[in-house]
Amino acid sequence: MNRRTTPPTAAPTHDAPPAQPAPEAGAVRVVFDARNAMCLLFRAARPHLSVDELSWLSIDGSDYAEALAANAAVVADNIGWLVKGDNGDGTNPRVGSFQSNADVPQLLFHLASVFTQIAGLVNVVGEATVELGERGQS
């Protein structure tokens, strides 16, 4: 089993191990992230899910994705205003986080991960909704 050589919080580097293929991907390399994992697991579970489970994914998953996206937007907006307000005035140095080439990439990689999770959830919500329609339950 191959494992990442960098901790989850570390920024990806050019020498990071190559992405491993998903079980159904054959020779095609698929990047492992939350979206691809959710999509793979939903494809495998889809025929075995009850109408109630599909409805839960479709309705509650949509609500959760909306809340997650709204929260991510608030966090990004607040950090933007915090950094903008920390401009220093020549006599007072800049203080706070997100000012070095080490801080900002970590934040952006984290936000990208959150948006990838939201994309995966939205995909599952859409697929669950389609499956409900195909079962005549929409």
N, C-alpha and C positions, 0 to 999 in steps of 0.2 A: 504494500500500500504506500503510495507516495503521499507525503505530507508537505505542506508549505514550509519553506525554510525561513520565512519571515513571520513575525507575529502578526495577528490580524490588524493591529493598529499601525503597523509599519507601512510606509508608502511603497507601492509597487516599484520595482526597479527593473532595469533591462535584463538583469541576470536572475530574475525570479524564475522558478520552475515553470515549464510550459503547462498550459491548462490541460487537464485530463479529459478524455472524451466521456460524455454521458453514456450510460449503458446502451441506449438505443441509437446513438449517434454514429455507430460504425467507425469509419476512418476519419470522419470529420471531427476536428477539435472544437469543443464547445467550452467556452469560458465558464468556470464555476462561479456563479453568483446567486443571490437569493431569487432573482427572477427565473433563471433557468432551472433552479432546483424546484421551485413551486410549479413551473410548467410541466416538468418531467413527472413529478409526483401526481399532479392532477390528471395527466394523460393516463397514468397507470390506474388511478383510483376511479376515474370517470364512470366506467361501466358498472361499478360496484356501489356507487353512491345512491342512497334513497332520494326520493323527491324532497323530503324534509331537509336532508343534508345539502342538497343542491340549492334549495331555497335559502338556507342559512348562509351558504357561501355567496349566493347572488345578492341578497339583501343586506345582510350584516357586513359582508366583505366590502360592499360598495360604501357603506357608511364609514367603516373603519379606514378605508383608503382615503376617503375625503378628509377625515379628521387628521390622519397622518400627514397628508399633503399640506393641510392648513397649518398644522403645528410646525412643520419643516419651514414653511414660508415665514412664520412669525419668528422662529429662531434665526433664520438667515437675515431677515430684515433687522432684527434687534442687534445682531452682531455687526451688521453694516453700519448702523447708526452709532454703535459704541466705538467702532474703529474710526469712523469719520469724525466723531467728536474728540478723539484723542489725537489732536493734530500738533500738540506742542506749540509754543509761541516763540521759540528762539532762546528764551532764558529758561524755560521749563522743558525738560526733555519729554519725549513721548513715553508713556508708560502703558502697561497692560499687555495683553496677549495679541496674537494674530498680526504681528509686525515683522516677524522674521521669516526667512525662507524655510524654517523648520515648522513654524506654527500654522501658517496659512495652508500649505498642502495637506496637512493632516485634517484640518477642518473641511477642506473641499473634498477630500477622499471620503470622509464620513458622510457629507451631504450627498455625494454621488451614490453612496451605498443606500442611503435612505430612499432616494429617488428610484433606484433600481428595485428596491423592495416594493415600493408603491406600484411600479410598472408590472411587477410579477403578480401582485394582488389584483390589479385591474384586469390583467389577462385571465386569471382564474375566475374572477367575477363574470367576465364576458363569456368564457367557455361554459361556466355553470348555467348562465342564462340561456345560452344556445342549447345546451343539453335539455334544460327544462322545456324549451320550445319544441325540440324534437320529440320529447315524450308527451307533448300536448298539455303541458302544465304551465305555460307562460301566462 
